[in-house]
Amino acid sequence: MRPRHTLDDARRAREFEAYVAGAGGRLLHTATLLTAEPRGDNPRARRLLTLALARTYASWDRLHGEDPYDHTRQYLATRFARGAWHQNGGLLRSRSRSRPAGPLAGLTPQERLVLVIRLYEGVDGEQTAALLGLPVERVRTVFNRAMANVLRPAPRPAPPVGGVEAVPS
């Protein structure tokens, strides 16, 4: 009986390694967008991805034809949301205490989560709501607010008038 388990374990390890080789880069980018860390310096994103991949590997035999990418993405999202919830004293919509520096740094954790799942991952609003356990209307509201914040141009200093520049306040 022992050799069969060894063969199954080896097969499982090869399948999982192939999965990580194919999906790992995209999943790391998703985690990096969620944590709003710079691409080259993303320890929180790497830790989040490691936890999600470990969870997927532990469930590998129980996936029974399910897409492992969906499983990993779901765990990434829920783990990020739970971590942001605890980090911010129960207020997922509040700003993170750490200083995010990525392109989505100006968004709240909830806005980043919804925006990344909807735009980068391509999950529709209803599925996003089900994944996060939120009403569909709440997901739409958060998504619209996040898009408005991302698309809002950065304030520029006033142009000089008559050779006098504006004094920064």
C-alpha positions in Angstrom: 0.0 0.0 0.0 2.9 2.4 0.7 4.2 2.6 -2.9 0.8 3.8 -4.1 0.7 6.7 -1.7 4.2 7.7 -2.8 3.1 7.7 -6.5 0.0 9.7 -5.6 2.0 12.2 -3.6 4.5 12.6 -6.5 1.7 13.0 -9.0 0.0 15.6 -6.8 3.3 17.5 -6.3 4.0 17.6 -10.1 0.5 18.8 -10.8 0.7 21.5 -8.2 4.2 22.6 -9.3 2.8 22.9 -12.9 -0.1 24.9 -11.6 2.1 27.3 -9.6 4.5 27.7 -12.6 1.5 28.7 -14.8 -0.5 30.8 -12.4 2.0 32.0 -9.7 3.0 35.2 -11.5 -0.5 36.4 -12.0 -1.5 35.4 -8.5 1.5 37.3 -7.0 0.5 40.4 -9.1 -3.1 40.1 -7.7 -1.8 39.8 -4.1 0.6 42.8 -4.8 -2.3 44.9 -6.1 -4.4 44.0 -3.0 -1.7 44.9 -0.6 -0.8 48.0 -2.6 2.9 47.3 -2.2 5.6 48.1 -4.8 6.3 45.2 -7.2 9.9 44.7 -6.1 9.2 45.1 -2.3 6.0 43.1 -1.5 6.5 40.9 1.6 2.8 41.1 2.6 1.7 40.0 -0.9 4.2 37.1 -0.9 3.0 36.0 2.6 -0.6 36.3 1.4 0.1 34.2 -1.7 2.1 31.6 0.2 -0.9 31.1 2.6 -3.3 30.8 -0.3 -1.1 28.4 -2.2 -0.6 26.3 0.9 -4.4 26.1 1.4 -4.9 25.2 -2.3 -2.2 22.4 -2.0 -3.9 21.0 1.1 -7.2 20.9 -0.8 -5.7 19.7 -4.1 -7.2 16.2 -4.0 -10.6 17.5 -2.9 -11.0 20.0 -5.7 -12.5 17.3 -8.0 -12.3 19.1 -11.3 -12.8 22.6 -9.8 -10.5 25.3 -11.1 -7.6 25.6 -8.6 -7.1 29.2 -9.7 -10.6 30.1 -8.5 -9.9 28.3 -5.3 -6.6 30.2 -4.7 -8.1 33.6 -5.8 -11.0 33.1 -3.4 -8.7 32.4 -0.5 -6.5 35.4 -1.4 -9.5 37.6 -1.4 -11.0 36.3 1.8 -7.7 36.2 3.7 -6.9 39.8 2.5 -10.3 41.0 3.6 -10.0 39.2 7.0 -6.5 40.6 7.5 -7.6 44.2 6.6 -10.6 43.8 8.9 -8.5 42.8 11.9 -5.8 45.3 11.1 -8.2 48.2 11.1 -10.1 47.3 14.2 -13.1 45.9 12.4 -13.5 48.6 9.8 -12.6 47.2 6.4 -13.4 50.5 4.7 -10.9 52.5 6.8 -7.5 53.4 5.5 -4.7 50.9 6.3 -2.1 51.9 9.0 0.7 50.8 6.8 1.8 53.1 4.0 0.9 51.4 0.7 2.9 52.7 -2.2 1.5 50.9 -5.3 -0.8 52.3 -7.9 -3.8 51.6 -5.8 -2.4 53.1 -2.6 -5.0 55.9 -2.4 -7.8 53.3 -2.1 -9.2 51.7 1.1 -8.6 48.0 1.4 -12.2 47.2 0.5 -12.0 49.4 -2.6 -8.7 47.7 -3.7 -10.3 44.3 -3.1 -13.4 45.0 -5.2 -11.4 46.8 -7.9 -8.8 44.1 -8.3 -11.4 41.3 -8.3 -13.6 43.1 -10.8 -11.1 44.6 -13.2 -7.9 42.6 -12.9 -9.4 39.2 -12.3 -12.5 39.9 -14.5 -15.1 38.6 -12.0 -18.5 40.0 -12.5 -20.4 42.0 -9.8 -22.7 39.2 -8.7 -19.8 36.7 -8.3 -17.7 39.3 -6.5 -20.6 39.9 -4.1 -21.0 36.2 -3.4 -17.3 35.8 -3.0 -17.1 38.6 -0.4 -20.4 38.0 1.2 -21.7 41.5 0.4 -24.9 42.7 -1.3 -24.5 43.3 -5.0 -25.4 47.0 -4.6 -22.7 47.4 -2.0 -20.1 45.9 -4.4 -21.4 48.3 -7.2 -21.1 51.3 -4.8 -17.6 50.4 -3.7 -16.5 49.7 -7.3 -17.9 53.0 -8.5 -16.2 54.9 -5.7 -12.9 53.1 -6.3 -13.0 53.9 -10.0 -13.8 57.6 -9.3 -10.8 57.7 -7.0 -8.5 56.0 -9.5 -9.6 58.1 -12.4 -9.5 61.4 -10.5 -6.5 63.4 -11.8 -3.9 64.3 -9.2 -4.2 68.0 -8.1 -1.6 70.2 -9.9 -0.3 73.4 -8.5 -1.9 76.5 -9.8 -0.2 78.1 -12.8 1.7 81.4 -12.1 -0.4 84.4 -12.6 1.4 87.6 -13.6 4.8 86.0 -12.8 3.7 85.2 -9.2 3.6 81.6 -8.2 1.0 80.2 -5.7 2.2 79.7 -2.2 1.8 76.1 -1.0 -0.4 75.7 2.0 
